[in-house]
Amino acid sequence: MRVMVLVKATKNSEAGILPGDPRAPEGFDKLFEQMGEFNEELVKAGVMLAGDGLQPSSRGKRVRFTGSGGKKTVIDGPFAETKELVAGYWIWQVKSMEEAVEWVRRCPDPMPGEASEIEIRPFYEAEDFGEAFTPELRAQEDRLRADIERKQGS
């Protein structure tokens, strides 16, 4: 099963505090090294498919859809509810949710000096959609995935 592992944002991540920043809490300077070692373990185990850190929401935008009429509104960051924001993510291939939880338990503290949270969410798979995911839609998705892989490889 594929899962997305979401590292929730904190006050420090939203302030753009990185290792080496004088505002960083104690222990934060070792974060890159610790995460690098953890990512090495994930890759060697065949678990990690992708992962990245995200810049603060002040550098982002949201597009709000009205739900009718097709109106779209662009909202500039920063966004108020820090606890609902994401500071980084991984995409993992695991055998079960329990395996994903065990990997997260081995993860270094992603936000030293602050309470932090990691959320694990499974991806939908084709089988989850039943007959609504027609052979034509499945073929289209397979073609798109192949196109993406080809473009990323070049």
GIQUIMO-V359925 format. One record per pair of residues at least 6 apart in sequence whose C-alpha atoms are under 7 Angstrom apart, sorted by the first residue. I is the first residue (numbers start at 1). GAP is how many residues later the second one is. D is the distance in Angstrom with one decimal. If there is no record, write none. Layout:
BEGIN
i=I gap=GAP d=D
i=I gap=GAP d=D
END
This chain:
BEGIN
i=1 gap=92 d=5.7
i=1 gap=93 d=5.4
i=1 gap=94 d=5.8
i=1 gap=95 d=6.4
i=2 gap=89 d=6.9
i=2 gap=90 d=5.6
i=2 gap=91 d=4.5
i=2 gap=92 d=6.2
i=2 gap=120 d=6.0
i=2 gap=121 d=5.7
i=3 gap=88 d=5.7
i=3 gap=89 d=5.4
i=3 gap=90 d=6.5
i=3 gap=117 d=6.5
i=3 gap=118 d=5.4
i=3 gap=119 d=4.2
i=3 gap=120 d=5.5
i=4 gap=85 d=6.8
i=4 gap=86 d=5.8
i=4 gap=87 d=4.6
i=4 gap=88 d=6.4
i=4 gap=116 d=5.8
i=4 gap=117 d=5.3
i=4 gap=118 d=6.2
i=5 gap=84 d=5.4
i=5 gap=85 d=5.0
i=5 gap=86 d=6.2
i=5 gap=113 d=6.7
i=5 gap=114 d=5.7
i=5 gap=115 d=4.6
i=5 gap=116 d=6.5
i=6 gap=80 d=6.4
i=6 gap=82 d=6.1
i=6 gap=83 d=4.6
i=6 gap=84 d=6.8
i=6 gap=112 d=5.5
i=6 gap=113 d=5.0
i=6 gap=114 d=6.3
i=7 gap=79 d=5.8
i=7 gap=80 d=5.6
i=7 gap=81 d=5.0
i=7 gap=82 d=5.7
i=7 gap=110 d=6.3
i=7 gap=111 d=4.6
i=7 gap=112 d=6.6
i=8 gap=75 d=6.6
i=8 gap=77 d=5.9
i=8 gap=78 d=4.5
i=8 gap=79 d=5.4
i=8 gap=108 d=6.7
i=8 gap=109 d=5.5
i=8 gap=110 d=5.9
i=9 gap=73 d=6.0
i=9 gap=74 d=6.2
i=9 gap=76 d=5.2
i=9 gap=77 d=4.9
i=9 gap=78 d=4.5
i=10 gap=72 d=6.1
i=10 gap=73 d=6.7
i=10 gap=106 d=6.8
i=11 gap=71 d=6.9
i=13 gap=43 d=6.4
i=13 gap=74 d=6.6
i=14 gap=42 d=4.6
i=14 gap=43 d=6.5
i=15 gap=41 d=6.8
i=16 gap=39 d=7.0
i=16 gap=40 d=5.8
i=17 gap=6 d=6.9
i=17 gap=7 d=6.1
i=18 gap=6 d=6.8
i=19 gap=9 d=5.5
i=19 gap=10 d=4.5
i=19 gap=12 d=6.9
i=20 gap=9 d=5.8
i=25 gap=87 d=6.7
i=25 gap=88 d=5.4
i=26 gap=87 d=6.6
i=27 gap=85 d=6.1
i=28 gap=84 d=5.6
i=34 gap=74 d=6.4
i=35 gap=73 d=6.6
i=38 gap=69 d=6.5
i=42 gap=6 d=5.2
i=47 gap=45 d=5.1
i=47 gap=46 d=4.9
i=47 gap=47 d=6.1
i=48 gap=42 d=7.0
i=48 gap=43 d=6.1
i=48 gap=44 d=4.6
i=48 gap=45 d=6.5
i=49 gap=42 d=5.4
i=49 gap=43 d=5.4
i=49 gap=44 d=6.8
i=50 gap=40 d=5.5
i=50 gap=41 d=5.1
i=51 gap=38 d=5.3
i=51 gap=39 d=3.9
i=51 gap=40 d=6.1
i=52 gap=36 d=5.6
i=52 gap=37 d=5.7
i=52 gap=38 d=6.6
i=53 gap=34 d=6.0
i=53 gap=35 d=4.0
i=53 gap=36 d=6.5
i=54 gap=33 d=5.0
i=54 gap=34 d=5.1
i=55 gap=32 d=7.0
i=57 gap=20 d=5.2
i=57 gap=21 d=4.7
i=57 gap=22 d=6.1
i=58 gap=19 d=4.2
i=58 gap=20 d=3.7
i=59 gap=18 d=6.2
i=60 gap=16 d=6.5
i=60 gap=17 d=5.3
i=61 gap=13 d=6.8
i=61 gap=14 d=5.6
i=61 gap=15 d=4.6
i=61 gap=16 d=5.4
i=62 gap=12 d=5.7
i=62 gap=13 d=5.0
i=62 gap=14 d=6.5
i=63 gap=9 d=6.3
i=63 gap=10 d=5.5
i=63 gap=11 d=4.5
i=63 gap=12 d=6.2
i=64 gap=8 d=5.5
i=64 gap=9 d=5.0
i=64 gap=10 d=6.4
i=65 gap=6 d=6.1
i=65 gap=7 d=4.7
i=65 gap=8 d=6.7
i=66 gap=6 d=6.4
i=94 gap=6 d=6.3
i=126 gap=7 d=6.8
END
